[in-house]
């Protein structure tokens, strides 16, 4: 998690340097990008890889609304995966459940430095909230077979993030976003490790965005 925190702290500094470069560039009129965006989020987090999809609508040059849905695994900081000499993952001692998060978020994205930076780099802040479906499967069972014993719970949460869309193509959308997710579970929570029930789940995720505008 520390590596992601360092990236999160360094990201604003990178944007400030980009701002200086943008001021030195020749003044050009801003590009009118399409209002609608649709695409995929490839997520790399503390729990491993995840996948999501999104729809965005640009209300103004600086304000964009969005809805996104994703699935990713949530792992405890105490979890250490070990492997056999043949490369197979070994059962993790004390782990009771694998936990998967499926949050549906509705939010706002604010574009920073509009009119200052060139459109080739469009940094933004974003935040979303919404319900979350939590799926747990027995950790001691084989990964795919364990979904036959899956249990579901519900929660509510969201994320805050900082990122940038890259490139001035008016059809293709490419970008990167660093997010901090926080989920509050309803009820008694979920038992990730023996006698360790979690009611709050949080993680940092690096998200790569690929989509198209229309």
Secondary structure as the mmCIF struct_conf table of DSSP 4:
data_model
#
loop_
_struct_conf.conf_type_id
_struct_conf.id
_struct_conf.beg_label_comp_id
_struct_conf.beg_label_asym_id
_struct_conf.beg_label_seq_id
_struct_conf.end_label_comp_id
_struct_conf.end_label_asym_id
_struct_conf.end_label_seq_id
HELX_RH_AL_P HELX_RH_AL_P1 UNK A 2 UNK A 24
BEND BEND1 UNK A 25 UNK A 25
HELX_LH_PP_P HELX_LH_PP_P1 UNK A 26 UNK A 27
HELX_LH_PP_P HELX_LH_PP_P2 UNK A 29 UNK A 31
BEND BEND2 UNK A 35 UNK A 35
STRN STRN1 UNK A 36 UNK A 45
TURN_TY1_P TURN_TY1_P1 UNK A 46 UNK A 47
STRN STRN2 UNK A 48 UNK A 58
BEND BEND3 UNK A 59 UNK A 62
STRN STRN3 UNK A 63 UNK A 74
TURN_TY1_P TURN_TY1_P2 UNK A 77 UNK A 78
STRN STRN4 UNK A 83 UNK A 83
TURN_TY1_P TURN_TY1_P3 UNK A 85 UNK A 86
BEND BEND4 UNK A 87 UNK A 87
HELX_LH_PP_P HELX_LH_PP_P3 UNK A 88 UNK A 88
STRN STRN5 UNK A 89 UNK A 89
HELX_LH_PP_P HELX_LH_PP_P4 UNK A 90 UNK A 92
TURN_TY1_P TURN_TY1_P4 UNK A 93 UNK A 94
STRN STRN6 UNK A 95 UNK A 95
STRN STRN7 UNK A 97 UNK A 111
BEND BEND5 UNK A 113 UNK A 113
TURN_TY1_P TURN_TY1_P5 UNK A 114 UNK A 116
BEND BEND6 UNK A 117 UNK A 117
TURN_TY1_P TURN_TY1_P6 UNK A 119 UNK A 120
STRN STRN8 UNK A 121 UNK A 138
TURN_TY1_P TURN_TY1_P7 UNK A 139 UNK A 140
BEND BEND7 UNK A 141 UNK A 141
TURN_TY1_P TURN_TY1_P8 UNK A 143 UNK A 144
HELX_RH_3T_P HELX_RH_3T_P1 UNK A 145 UNK A 149
STRN STRN9 UNK A 151 UNK A 166
BEND BEND8 UNK A 170 UNK A 171
STRN STRN10 UNK A 172 UNK A 185
BEND BEND9 UNK A 186 UNK A 186
TURN_TY1_P TURN_TY1_P9 UNK A 187 UNK A 188
STRN STRN11 UNK A 190 UNK A 193
TURN_TY1_P TURN_TY1_P10 UNK A 194 UNK A 195
STRN STRN12 UNK A 196 UNK A 198
BEND BEND10 UNK A 199 UNK A 199
STRN STRN13 UNK A 200 UNK A 213
#
